[in-house]
Amino acid sequence: MSALITREEALQLGDLEQPEEIEALVERAWQARVDNFGDSTDLCSLVNAKSGGCAEDCGFCAQSRYAEADTPLHAMMEPDQILEHAKAAEAAGAHRFCMVTQGQGLSKRDFEKIVEGAKLVAEQTNLKRCASIGHMSVDRAKQLKAAGIQRIHHNVETAESYYPEVSSTVRYEGRLRTIDAVREAGLETCVGGILNLGESREQRVEMAFQLAEIDPTSVPINLLNPRPGTKFGDREYMDPWEAVKWIAIFRLIMPKALFRLCGGRVENLRELQPLAIKAGVNGVMMGNFLTTLGNTPEQDMEMFHDVGLNTERQTDNGSNPRPDNRDGWLDGETPDVVGEHLVGSPVGDGTDAFEVRLWDPSSQLRFSRKRSVPPRPDGAANTGAGRTTRESEAAQKAA
């Protein structure tokens, strides 16, 4: 992937601080996005198919057994439950659906449930299909492809030079081996990371160029949403202008990658989310994330419409994992799951409205207090205990 700027230019752009300078940078990134993708979008929704009890020590994650945080728990979903969430995602306007599990690998039984769930989603929706299930072999990647999965997500999380601060139990080299296995199986790759973990500006540039060398089809950009009781639980949110600036820089370094704005965008970007879209984003993770809350689908759609982007589904969504520039509609039919539901519903007096229920961690996760927490392998302390979050506020209102 050929970058539009050098490392030196990226570092210089990283020093920009004035809003008008960052807005000019955004215009450059927007032009790169339009040149490569026109007005196309690629909106994704996920389901947390298995949560909690992770044996790894990633410093940003409340699911880690080393985090002094209530553990968000549920066992692996059954295939028909996965399908239910996929249909809700399609009804909400998503183009893509990702099945996500905690940890760095799945048992044979849990893997089989993901495979069966993927088959159902491929057969009964017109969604593009992704999976994020930790480390995997070429054989498992091929099984997922045969089941209808088109793209595998596996982040590097941060720059290689900063990686030891993020995890000491999951090796950076292991992440690269999984990405190689995915490619060998003939699947697309989705590889990104998290900004604001404590990395320097130089390390952000390092990460961007390392991602460019990996050359993934899709690059998810997350912004740290500090979880109370984790290693990074006391970090401040990223300044919104700083976040927009780095999204634009990453776009100029990887002009042909699909950029997706994911976790932490609401808390970090706040009112600048629309400007972040103009900084070169192709899509967002619609709705909620694994254990945290996001925007509503309506809010996300409005952001893209306001900058003149097309969020309509194409008829080939189910078969073509990478979106084209939407310069023509292809042959095929899009299943209308909303229409099918309404045909079989009583009209009544109009009170039987169809409700789209996406994955909701505030109501669908069960949180369990840990009896004991082993010391972190890296010797670092967990921080941020008692910090208020959007999720804790939602849970209190629901109680």
N, C-alpha and C positions, 0 to 999 in steps of 0.2 A: 504494500500500500504506500503510495508516494505522498509524502507530506507536503503541504503548501507553505510551510515555514520550517526554518532550521531550529535546532535546539537553542541556539543563541537568541534567535528572534522570539522563541517561546518564553525564554527566561525574561527577556525585556518586556514582553507583553504581560508577564506575571507580575511586574512591578506597577502596572497601571492602577490608579486609585480613584481618579475623578470619574463620576458617572458619565460625563459626556465622552470621555476617552473610551470607556467600556462600551457605550452605545455604538460608537464607531466600529469597535472590534466586533460587536454583535452583527452589524451590517455585513462585515466581511464573511463571518461564519454563515449568515443567512444565505448569502450568494452562493457559497460552496454547497450548502444543502440543496438549494433550488437547482443548481447546475447538475447535481447528481441524482436527485430524486423528484424534481418537479414539485407537485403539490400532494404527493402520496403520503400516507401515514400508515403506521403499523402499531395498532393499539392492542395491548396485551392485558390479560387478567390471570390471576393465579389462584390456586388453592393450596393451603398448607396441609398436604395429605398425611403427614405424620409429624408430630411436634414434641419437643422436649426430650430431656435425658441424654443429650449429646455428650459423648466422652471427650470431645476436643476442648481446647482452651481459648478459642478465638475471643479477643478482648472486647469485641463489640456486641457479643451475643448473649442474651438472657437464657437461651436454651442450653448453654454449657453447664455441665455438672460442677464446674469451678466457679460459677457466678453465684453471688449471694443475692439472688433474686428469686421470687416465686417462679416455679417452673411451669411454663405453658405446656400442658400435656394433652395429647390424645393419641390413641393407637392408629396404625395405618388404616386409612379409609377403605371401605369395600369398593370394588369397581363401579357399582351402580351409584354410590355416593359421589365418586369423582365425576361421573357423567352428569349428575344433577347440578353440580357446580359449573360444569362446562356449559350446560344449556342456559343457566342463568347468565353466564358471561356473554354468550352469544346474543341473548335477548337484550343485554345492556349495550350492545354495539361493539364488543371486542372483536378483533380480527384473529387473535391468537390466544391460546390457553396453555398455561404451564403448570405441570404437576410437580410440586416441590416437597422434599422430605428433609428432615434434619440429619446431621451426622455426615460421615464420610463413606458410607456404603450401606447397603441393605441386605437383610437376610434373604435367603432363597424365597421364603414365603411372602415377604413384603414386596420383593422384586416382582414376583408373579402377579401380585395385585396391581402394581403399576402397569405391567404389560397388558393385563386384561382391561384396566381402565382406559389405557391408550387406544385399544382396539374399539371400545365402545364409543369413545369421543370421535374417532376416525369414521366410524360407521354411521353415527347418528347426529353429527353436527357438521357444519361447513367451516369449522375453525382450523387454523394452522395449529400444530401441536408441538409442544416443547416439554422437556423434562429436566429437572434439576435434582439429582439424587446422590450427589457426592462422587467419590472416586469410582471408576468402573473400568472393566477390561474391554478389549475389542469385541469379545464374544457377547458381552452384555449389551454393548452399544449396537451390535448387529441385531440382537433380539428386539431392542427398542425400535430400530428402524423397520423391521419386519412387522411390528405391531402398529406402525403408522406414525411414530415420532419422526419429526423432520429436523429438529434442532435441539442440541444439548447445551444447557447453561452450566458453566463452571468458572467462577471468578478467580482471578489471581489476588484480588482484594486491594493490593497496594504495590508500591515499587519493591523490587527484589531487595534493595539495600535496606528498606525499612521493615520488610516482612517479619523478621524475628521479633519485633515489638508487637506484632498483631497475633501471631500464633507460634507456639513452640512445639506443638504436637502434630501439626499438619505441615509437611514440608512443601516449600515452594516448588521444588522439582517434581513432587508428586502431582501437584496441580497441572503442571505442564505435560506430564505423562498421560493424564486423563484427557487433556485436550488433544494430544496426538492420537490416542485411541479412538476418540470420537471422529476425527478426520479419517482415520484408516477405515472406519466402518462406513464412510460415505455420508456422514451427517454434517449439517451446518453447525458452526460453533457460536456460542454467545458468551463472551468473556469480558468482564469489566472489573469494577472495584468500588471502593468507598473513599470519598474525599473527607478530609478533616479528622483523620485518625491521629494526628500529631506529626504527620510528615511535613517536610520542608517544601518550599516552592520548587527547589531543584529536584526533589524526589517526585513531585507531581509531574514534572516534565519527563523525568526518567520513566515513570509509570506509563505515560502516554506513548512514548516511543517504544517501550517494551510491548505494549498492546499492538502498536502498529506493526511490529515485527511478527507477532503472533498472527496478525491479520484475520481477526474473527469477522464473521458476517455481521454480528450484532454486538454492540457495546453498551451494557447497562451502566448508568452512572448513578451511584447512591451517595447521599450526603448523610454523615453520621447523625443518627437520632439517639442521643445517649440514653442507655438503659440503666436505671438505678440498680446498683449492686454488681455492675460489671467493671472491668478494668478501666474502661473509658467512660464510666457513668457520670463523672463530674465535668466532662468537657462542655464548653460553651458551643452554642449553635454557630454555624458558619455565617459570616456576614452575607446578606443576600447578593450584594453587588460582587463580592469576591466569588461567590458560587457561580453566578452568571458568567463572569470573566473566564473561569476555568473551563466551563462547559464549551465556551466559544473557542478557547485555545485547543482543547481536545478535538473539536470539530476540524480545525485547520490542520491538525496533525494527522487525523484519520478522515479525510474528506469523503471516502466511499463506504464507510461503515454505517450500519443502521444504529442510530443513537436512541437509547431509551432512558428516560428519566424515572428513577424508581424510588427506593426508600428514603425517607427523611426530607423529601422535597417540600412538603407542606410546612414543616417546622422551620426549615432553613431558608427557603426562598420567600415564603409568605406572599406578599402582594407582587413580587417579581416573577412568579411562576410563568406568566405569559411571555415576559421578556426572555426567560430561559428557553422557552419553546423556539423563539426567533434566533437563539444562539446556536441553532443547528440540530434540534431534536427531531427525530422521526416519529417518536411515539412515547407513551408513558405506560407505566403499570397502572391500569385503571383500577379504581376502587381501592381496596385495602392491600396490605402487605402481609408477611408471614405472621407477625405478632403485633403489628402496629396499624394505625388507621391512616387512610389516605383521603383523597377527594371523593366526591360522588361522581359517578359516570357523567352526569349532566354537566358538572363543573369542568371536567376534563374535555368533553366535547366542545363546550363553549370556548375554551382557551384556543383550541385548534381552529375552530371556525373564525374566531376573531382575527387571526393572522392569515386567513385566506387558504387554509389547508383543507383537503378533502378527507373526511372520515368515513365515507360510505364504504360498505363492504364490496369487494369485487367477487364475481361469480367463481373465480378459481381459488378462493382463499384456502379451501381444503387441500388442494393438490399442489399449489405453488408456494413454497415456504417463504421465498423472498419476494417482496412486493415490487411490481414494476412502477413505472412513472404514471400509471393510470391514464395513459393516452388512448386507451381503447378498452371496451368491455369484451371479455372473452366468453366463449360458449359455456353453458352450464347453468345449473339451478342452485340457488341458495335456499336451504331449508328455512322456513319461517316458523321458528319455534314459538314465537309470540302468537302468530295467527293460529297455529294449531291448538294452542292452549285456549284461546278465546272461542274457537269454534265449538269446543265441548263444554263451555262454561255457561251457566244461566245468565241471561241478560238482566233480569230482575229490574231493580229501580236505579241501576247504575252504581250500586254500592259494592258490586263484586269486581272491583278493579284488580287487574293483574299486577302483582307485586314482584319485582325482580329482586331476589335475595342473593347477593354476592357473598363471598367469604367475608365473615365479620369476626375478627379476633376478639373484639370486646364482649361478644355474646356467645361465640361458639368454641372458645378455648376454656378449658378448666385449669385453674392455677393451683398448684400444690406447693406448700412450704417445704423446703428441704430440712430434713432432720439434722444433717451435718453437711458441711461444705469442705472438701479437701483443699489444702493450700494450692494456689496456682503453681504449676510447674516452673514458671518463670520467676517466681518469688514476688511478683507484683501484688499490690493490694487492690481489692475491689473498692469502688467509690460510688458516690451518688445516692447512697441509701436515703430513702424518704423523699426523693425528688418527685415532684408532681409531673404526670404525663397526661396527654390527651386520653390515653387508654384508661388510666386510673380514674380520671374524671368521668368518663363514659360509664365505667363499671359502677361508680358510686351513684350516678343518676338512675341507672337501671335497677339498683338494689332496692 
